Amino acid sequence: MPNGSTFWAMERIHATCVVIKGQGVLLRGAPGSGKSDLALRLIDEGAGLVADDYTELAVIDSQLCATAPQTIQGLLEVRGIGIVRMGCVPRVPILAIFDLLPLSDIERLPSPHMETFEGVDIPRYCLHGLDASAPAKVRIALKAQTDNLFHLPEA
């Protein structure tokens, strides 16, 4: 770590992490919610693997960053196939969190949600991870977030 960097202790969470155009995306959810499946579909469309199933988070220089635990670095579980070795990105700043929920728990038009980790606010979205459109929804959320494209009704 470079001199002068501010670093907070690492926390391991149950989540998969991919990187899309340099932007880290955390996929959280219960076992069977589609974390690895959605990661595989995103990777198949050009994303990179950071961590599957467990992700280590730390705040470095006021950015929430993700890495893979060393024991699972570069491994992706592909249900029905097995655990597959692939390249991975060693560390990425997190831009968004996607909680994978049952379809009945997804709001049609949700209000913006933020999650705070060690003082860093990260936008949080809810998706049904096994929807065919889930990879497109992840990409459109990132684009809307980075390009300020969300339409928020006036109060």
Rosetta blueprint (number, residue, H / E / L):
1 M L
2 P L
3 N L
4 G L
5 S L
6 T L
7 F E
8 W L
9 A L
10 M L
11 E E
12 R E
13 I E
14 H E
15 A E
16 T E
17 C E
18 V E
19 V E
20 I E
21 K L
22 G L
23 Q E
24 G E
25 V E
26 L E
27 L E
28 R E
29 G E
30 A L
31 P L
32 G L
33 S L
34 G L
35 K H
36 S H
37 D H
38 L H
39 A H
40 L H
41 R H
42 L H
43 I H
44 D H
45 E L
46 G L
47 A L
48 G E
49 L E
50 V E
51 A E
52 D L
53 D L
54 Y E
55 T E
56 E E
57 L E
58 A E
59 V E
60 I E
61 D L
62 S L
63 Q E
64 L E
65 C E
66 A E
67 T E
68 A L
69 P L
70 Q H
71 T H
72 I H
73 Q L
74 G L
75 L E
76 L E
77 E E
78 V E
79 R L
80 G L
81 I L
82 G E
83 I E
84 V E
85 R E
86 M L
87 G L
88 C L
89 V L
90 P L
91 R L
92 V E
93 P E
94 I E
95 L E
96 A E
97 I E
98 F E
99 D E
100 L E
101 L L
102 P L
103 L H
104 S H
105 D H
106 I L
107 E L
108 R L
109 L L
110 P L
111 S L
112 P L
113 H E
114 M E
115 E E
116 T E
117 F E
118 E L
119 G L
120 V E
121 D E
122 I E
123 P E
124 R E
125 Y E
126 C E
127 L E
128 H L
129 G L
130 L L
131 D L
132 A L
133 S L
134 A H
135 P H
136 A H
137 K H
138 V H
139 R H
140 I H
141 A H
142 L H
143 K H
144 A H
145 Q H
146 T H
147 D L
148 N L
149 L L
150 F L
151 H L
152 L L
153 P L
154 E L
155 A L
